[in-house]
Amino acid sequence: MSANAHPVTPDGRYFVVRGRLWRRSNPSLPEEQRAALVSELMTGRRAVGAALRAADKAHLAEARAQVDRAKVALGERGPVWWQDGSPDLNRHLVVNTPYAGWLREQDSAP
């Protein structure tokens, strides 16, 4: 499911899935670079699945490393891509963040 199917915080930094914040990709990445990184990410995810099905621990470790490298390059993991000094709330429950009120408003909207 894409991030577009989930609420996105007003600052565009996170989307919400089952009450948890997930960091979005860096919006300032050039489209060609973003597309190449997404392709690498999906290749890595397919490799993770194949390694799990084959019970191949060595390939699983490399595939997971490939996924992680792509996510860091996209800005979804690693150093934050914004410059205002705000903390990274990736994977935090929304109710424990400053976005709690915003999400309540989204849930009560018609």
N, C-alpha and C positions, 0 to 999 in steps of 0.2 A: 504494500500500500504506500502511496506517495505521501510526502509531507503535505501536499495540497489538500488531502482528504482529512487533515487534522487541523485544529486551531493553531494559528501562528501568533506568537506574542507580538504586541504592537511594535516593538523595536526590531522585529524580524530575526532575532537571534535564535529562537527555539520554536519547535512545534511540540504539541502535547499529545501523548499517547497514554491512555489509561492512567491519567493523573500525573504523569511523569514528564519532565522537560527533556527534550533531546535537541542538541545543538544542530543548527542548520549549516549548510555549506557557506563558505565565504562568498557573499554576493559580488565582490569585486574581482573574482577570478574571470579572466577572459573566457568566453563561451567555448572556444576550441580546447582550451586547457581543461575546463570543467568537464567537457564531454569525454576527453581522453582519460581523465581520472575516474570518472564514473564507469567507463569501460573496464579499466583496471580493477576497480572495486568489484564489479560484477563477475569478472573472470576469477578473482580471488574467492568470491563467495561460492561460485560453482566448484572451484577446486576444494574448498572446505567440504562441501557436500560429498564430492567424490571420495575424498580421503576418509571421511566418516563412514561411508558405505563400505570402503575397502579395509577399514580398521588399520589404516596406514599412519602411524603416529608421526613419522618423519615428514611425510607430505602434508599432514594436517598442520604441523607447526609452521611449515613454510607458507602454506595457504593462509593461515591466520595472520602471519606476519605481512603478507601481501595486502590483505584487507586492512590491516592497521596502517600500513604505509599510505595507502590510498586515502583513508579517512583523515589522517593527519594532513596530507597534502590538500585535501578539500576543505580543511578547517573544522571538521566535525569532531576531531580529537586534537590533543596537543595544545599548543598555545592558542589563546583566543584570537580572533581576527579583528575584534573591535579595539579601539584605542582610548576609550574614556576611563579606563581603570576599573570598570564594573567587574565583579567576580564572575567566575564561570559557575553556572548552576546546572550544568549538564548532568542528567540522570537524577536530579533532585525531584522530590515530590513537590508539585506545584503548591500545595497547601503550606509548605514550609518555606516559601519564597515570597518576594515582593509581588509576584504575579498572581497570588491567590485571589485577590479581589477582582482582578481582570477576568480570571477564569469563571468565578461565580457569576459575573455579569454575562459572560458568554452562555453559561448554562441556563440562565433565566431568560435569555432573549427569545422572542417568539420564533 
